[in-house]
Amino acid sequence: MKSYKFIISGKVQGVSYRKSIADNANRAKLSGYIKNLPDGKVEAVVTCHEKRLNDFITILKSGSPTSKVSDIKQSSLGSLHNNGFEVR
């Protein structure tokens, strides 16, 4: 398993985006976290097998009913998260 970090841009703060992502990631039994950034973007980190990565990206793109994702930047991380998915 690997960890991946995402920076999500768009209308993603103040629209229940983090809660929606965490709920869907927990349902999919993924581990990681999601948090707001001071610049209005959101950071998400997930630990999963590479074959499940597209599932998480789909969750990020879906967001909440009132969010609008305009961009997602992805990078790899060395650390692993195995404690479920949380909002920070």
Secondary structure, 3 states (H helix, E strand, C coil): CEEEEEEEEEECCCCCHHHHHHHHHHHCCCEEEEEECCCCCEEEEEEECHHHHHHHHHHHHHCCCCCEEEEEEEEEECCCCCCCEEEC
